[in-house]
Amino acid sequence: MSRPQKSVVSKANATALADMAGPLRAAANQLAESGERVHETVYDFDWEGLSRNAADTRADRELMQDRTVAADLHALADAYENGKNTMQPMIDGLNNKAQGLEADHFAVSEDWVVTDTYDYAAAKKLAKLMGLDDSDINAV
């Protein structure tokens, strides 16, 4: 997997991942409630015989499937939230570090290559003009 470019990271926002979790959880809860209602309705029918046995068996299978899908939707919502909670701090950290470097006389390229842009020659000339000796200039 290749590294995303700096401009891609600077625009990235993982908050949308967590925003998707809420509707998924609501859908999962609604599915589970609907499944329970269907199951109860079938079991509340006043009938007997093979048809009832078949309907009860089918209602049981459907309820199990609804519960499985609901659990999977909750797991997907968890994954979205975990993705946001994991990725957003990394995105913020990369952006903050790049901005900090750029504010401190470094260039950060699209490929995350950091280059020192401080003009040391000009600093040495200025130091000499100010009367500093060579030992002071090297400390600059």
C-alpha positions as CSV (number, residue, x, y, z in Angstrom):
1,M,0.0,0.0,0.0
2,S,1.4,3.4,-1.0
3,R,1.5,6.4,1.3
4,P,-1.2,9.0,0.7
5,Q,0.1,12.3,-0.6
6,K,0.3,15.3,1.8
7,S,-2.6,17.1,0.0
8,V,-4.8,14.0,0.4
9,V,-4.1,13.8,4.1
10,S,-4.6,17.5,4.6
11,K,-8.1,17.2,3.2
12,A,-8.9,13.9,5.0
13,N,-11.6,13.8,7.6
14,A,-12.5,10.5,9.3
15,T,-15.5,12.0,11.2
16,A,-17.8,10.9,8.4
17,L,-17.1,7.3,9.4
18,A,-18.6,7.8,12.8
19,D,-21.5,9.7,11.3
20,M,-22.5,6.5,9.5
21,A,-22.5,4.4,12.7
22,G,-25.7,6.0,14.0
23,P,-28.0,5.1,11.1
24,L,-26.6,1.6,11.0
25,R,-27.3,1.1,14.6
26,A,-30.9,2.5,14.1
27,A,-31.4,0.1,11.2
28,A,-30.1,-2.8,13.2
29,N,-32.4,-2.0,16.1
30,Q,-35.4,-1.6,13.8
31,L,-34.6,-4.9,12.1
32,A,-34.3,-6.7,15.4
33,E,-37.6,-5.2,16.7
34,S,-39.4,-6.1,13.4
35,G,-38.1,-9.6,13.5
36,E,-39.3,-10.0,17.1
37,R,-42.8,-8.7,16.1
38,V,-43.0,-11.1,13.1
39,H,-41.9,-14.0,15.3
40,E,-44.5,-13.2,18.0
41,T,-47.2,-12.7,15.4
42,V,-46.7,-16.1,13.9
43,Y,-46.5,-17.8,17.3
44,D,-49.8,-16.0,18.4
45,F,-51.8,-17.4,15.5
46,D,-54.5,-19.7,16.7
47,W,-54.0,-22.7,14.5
48,E,-52.7,-26.2,14.7
49,G,-51.1,-28.9,12.6
50,L,-48.3,-29.2,10.1
51,S,-48.9,-25.6,8.8
52,R,-48.4,-24.2,12.2
53,N,-45.3,-26.3,12.8
54,A,-43.9,-25.2,9.4
55,A,-44.7,-21.5,10.2
56,D,-43.2,-21.7,13.7
57,T,-40.0,-23.3,12.3
58,R,-39.8,-20.7,9.6
59,A,-40.4,-17.9,12.1
60,D,-37.6,-19.2,14.3
61,R,-35.2,-19.3,11.3
62,E,-36.1,-15.8,10.2
63,L,-35.6,-14.5,13.7
64,M,-32.2,-16.1,13.9
65,Q,-31.2,-14.5,10.6
66,D,-32.6,-11.1,11.6
67,R,-30.6,-11.3,14.8
68,T,-27.4,-12.2,12.9
69,V,-27.9,-9.4,10.4
70,A,-28.6,-6.9,13.2
71,A,-25.5,-8.1,15.1
72,D,-23.4,-7.7,11.9
73,L,-24.8,-4.2,11.4
74,H,-23.8,-3.3,14.9
75,A,-20.3,-4.7,14.3
76,L,-20.1,-2.6,11.1
77,A,-21.1,0.5,13.1
78,D,-18.4,-0.4,15.7
79,A,-15.8,-0.7,12.8
80,Y,-16.8,2.7,11.5
81,E,-16.4,4.3,14.9
82,N,-13.1,2.5,15.6
83,G,-11.9,3.6,12.2
84,K,-12.7,7.2,13.0
85,N,-11.2,7.0,16.4
86,T,-8.0,5.4,15.0
87,M,-7.6,7.4,11.8
88,Q,-8.5,10.9,12.8
89,P,-5.7,11.3,15.4
90,M,-3.2,10.1,12.9
91,I,-4.5,12.5,10.3
92,D,-4.4,15.4,12.8
93,G,-0.9,14.4,13.9
94,L,0.5,14.3,10.4
95,N,-1.1,17.6,9.5
96,N,0.2,19.2,12.7
97,K,3.7,17.9,12.3
98,A,3.8,19.1,8.6
99,Q,2.6,22.5,9.6
100,G,5.0,22.7,12.5
101,L,7.9,21.8,10.2
102,E,6.9,24.3,7.6
103,A,6.6,27.0,10.2
104,D,10.2,26.2,11.3
105,H,11.9,26.7,7.9
106,F,11.4,23.2,6.5
107,A,9.5,22.2,3.3
108,V,7.3,19.1,3.3
109,S,6.7,17.8,-0.2
110,E,3.7,15.9,-1.5
111,D,5.6,12.6,-0.9
112,W,6.4,13.7,2.7
113,V,10.1,14.4,2.0
114,V,11.3,17.1,4.5
115,T,13.8,19.6,3.3
116,D,15.6,22.2,5.4
117,T,15.0,25.6,3.8
118,Y,16.8,27.8,6.3
119,D,19.3,30.2,4.6
120,Y,22.4,29.4,6.6
121,A,24.6,31.4,4.3
122,A,22.6,34.5,4.9
123,A,22.5,33.9,8.7
124,K,26.3,33.6,8.7
125,K,26.7,36.8,6.7
126,L,24.3,38.6,9.1
127,A,26.2,37.2,12.1
128,K,29.5,38.5,10.7
129,L,28.0,41.9,10.1
130,M,26.9,41.9,13.7
131,G,30.5,41.2,14.7
132,L,30.1,37.7,15.9
133,D,33.2,35.4,15.6
134,D,33.4,32.1,13.9
135,S,32.5,30.1,17.0
136,D,29.3,32.1,17.4
137,I,28.5,31.7,13.8
138,N,28.7,28.0,13.9
139,A,26.3,28.0,16.8
140,V,23.7,29.8,14.8
